[in-house]
Amino acid sequence: MAEHFVCKSDELPDGQVRIMTHGSLEIGVIRHGDAYYAYRNLCPHQGGPACEGIRLPQVEDRIVGDLFVGQCFDENDMHIVCPWHGYEFHLSTGEHVIDSRLKLRKFDVVAREGGVYVDI
């Protein structure tokens, strides 16, 4: 495996994605806070550009006793939402939120000396 330069860290703001190519491989590098995540930009459902979708926190039902009182967001569990059909994947692992057998291909990301690199 070899590291490939993606961009300077200040060129990828929090909440944004940078799509890079390596040969025929497209990889989405996503910044969330101080962390970087990289996945193949290919949804296992029907080949959509998964990394180009929005990122949303997990929606949780709020139940008090036996009563549903509403919903809230879990900001600690961000999801990547494929723009083609809405398939959701955990940002931290690349696993589908319902069926963990469906996964985005994950790559290691290194941020150092002002640059962001993906290990391919």
C-alpha positions as CSV (number, residue, x, y, z in Angstrom):
1,M,0.0,0.0,0.0
2,A,1.1,3.6,-0.6
3,E,0.0,6.9,0.6
4,H,-1.5,9.4,-1.9
5,F,-1.9,13.1,-1.3
6,V,-5.5,14.3,-1.3
7,C,-5.3,17.9,-0.4
8,K,-4.0,20.4,2.2
9,S,-6.0,20.0,5.4
10,D,-7.3,23.5,5.3
11,E,-8.7,22.8,1.8
12,L,-11.2,20.3,3.3
13,P,-13.5,22.1,5.7
14,D,-15.4,20.2,8.4
15,G,-18.5,18.5,6.9
16,Q,-17.1,18.5,3.4
17,V,-16.0,15.7,1.0
18,R,-13.2,15.6,-1.5
19,I,-13.4,13.0,-4.3
20,M,-10.1,11.8,-5.5
21,T,-9.3,9.3,-8.3
22,H,-6.5,6.7,-8.4
23,G,-6.7,4.9,-11.8
24,S,-10.3,3.9,-12.2
25,L,-10.9,4.0,-8.4
26,E,-12.9,6.9,-6.9
27,I,-12.4,7.6,-3.2
28,G,-14.4,10.1,-1.1
29,V,-12.5,11.7,1.7
30,I,-14.8,13.1,4.3
31,R,-13.8,15.4,7.2
32,H,-15.9,15.3,10.3
33,G,-14.6,17.5,13.1
34,D,-10.9,16.7,13.4
35,A,-11.3,13.2,11.9
36,Y,-11.0,12.1,8.3
37,Y,-12.7,9.1,6.7
38,A,-12.1,7.6,3.2
39,Y,-14.4,5.2,1.4
40,R,-14.7,4.0,-2.2
41,N,-17.3,6.2,-3.8
42,L,-19.5,3.3,-4.8
43,C,-22.7,2.2,-3.0
44,P,-23.0,-1.6,-2.8
45,H,-26.7,-1.3,-3.5
46,Q,-26.7,-0.2,-7.2
47,G,-23.3,1.5,-7.7
48,G,-24.3,5.1,-6.8
49,P,-21.8,7.7,-5.7
50,A,-22.3,7.1,-2.0
51,C,-19.7,9.6,-0.7
52,E,-21.4,12.4,-2.6
53,G,-24.6,12.2,-0.6
54,I,-25.4,14.2,2.5
55,R,-24.2,13.3,6.0
56,L,-26.9,13.2,8.7
57,P,-26.9,12.1,12.3
58,Q,-28.7,9.0,13.4
59,V,-32.4,9.7,14.1
60,E,-33.5,8.2,17.4
61,D,-37.0,7.8,18.8
62,R,-37.6,9.3,22.2
63,I,-39.8,7.1,24.4
64,V,-40.8,7.9,28.0
65,G,-42.4,4.9,29.6
66,D,-44.7,3.5,26.9
67,L,-45.2,6.9,25.2
68,F,-43.5,8.1,22.0
69,V,-42.6,11.7,22.7
70,G,-40.6,12.5,19.5
71,Q,-37.4,12.1,17.8
72,C,-33.9,13.5,18.1
73,F,-30.5,13.3,16.4
74,D,-27.5,11.4,17.7
75,E,-24.6,13.6,16.7
76,N,-22.2,10.9,17.7
77,D,-23.4,8.6,15.0
78,M,-23.1,10.3,11.7
79,H,-24.3,8.6,8.5
80,I,-23.4,8.9,4.8
81,V,-26.6,8.8,2.8
82,C,-26.2,7.6,-0.8
83,P,-27.9,10.2,-3.1
84,W,-29.4,7.6,-5.5
85,H,-31.6,5.6,-3.1
86,G,-31.0,6.8,0.4
87,Y,-29.0,3.9,1.6
88,E,-27.3,4.9,4.9
89,F,-23.9,3.9,6.2
90,H,-22.2,4.7,9.5
91,L,-19.5,7.3,8.8
92,S,-17.1,5.7,11.3
93,T,-17.2,2.2,9.9
94,G,-18.8,2.3,6.4
95,E,-21.3,-0.4,7.4
96,H,-25.0,-0.1,6.4
97,V,-27.1,1.0,9.3
98,I,-29.5,-2.0,9.0
99,D,-27.5,-4.8,7.2
100,S,-23.9,-4.9,8.4
101,R,-23.1,-7.2,5.5
102,L,-23.4,-4.2,3.2
103,K,-20.2,-2.0,3.6
104,L,-18.4,0.7,1.8
105,R,-14.8,-0.1,1.1
106,K,-12.8,1.8,3.7
107,F,-9.3,3.3,3.3
108,D,-6.9,4.5,6.0
109,V,-6.5,8.3,6.1
110,V,-3.5,10.1,7.6
111,A,-3.4,13.9,8.4
112,R,0.1,15.2,8.9
113,E,2.2,18.3,8.3
114,G,-0.8,20.2,6.9
115,G,-1.7,17.5,4.4
116,V,-4.3,14.7,4.0
117,Y,-3.2,11.4,2.6
118,V,-5.1,8.2,1.7
119,D,-3.4,4.8,1.9
120,I,-4.3,2.9,-1.2
